[in-house]
Amino acid sequence: DVQLVESGGGSVQAGGSLRLSCAASPYSDAGNCIGWTRQAPGKEREAVTSILIGGGMRYYTDDFRGHFIISQDKAKKMVYLQMFNLKPEDTAMYYCGATAATGAECYSGSWALKAIWGQGTQVTVS
C-alpha cells in the first residue's frame, strides 16, 4: 500500500515562509498526480495545488497562485509545497494526496476525490 508522509509544518509569524514536504512510498505506485489540500478549523477541506509527476505540469487554485509553489524532486522522490508571505488565514492542517489521474482531473482538483492521503502537517500562522 502507498503511504504518504507530510513534514515541515510548524508555527510561523505572518509574512514568513514554510516549505512542506511529502514523501510517498513506494513512490512509483503513488500515481501521477500529487497535490496538497488544506483544512482550517471549522472549514471544509480545500484544494491548494497539484502536479503531474511525469511532465511536471502544475495546477493552482486561484487563491494560491503566486502565494504557494509546488515542486518535485524526482531523485529524492519528494514533492514540496513552498509557502510565501503566510497569513493567519493560512493556518490549517495541510494534507498531501496522490492518485492516478488524467491531466484534466489533476488540473480541476477532482483528483482529490480519489486520492490517498497522508496524516497531515499543521501550519499555524500568527
Disulfide bonds with the S-S distance in Angstrom:
Cys22-Cys96 1.89
Cys33-Cys106 2.11
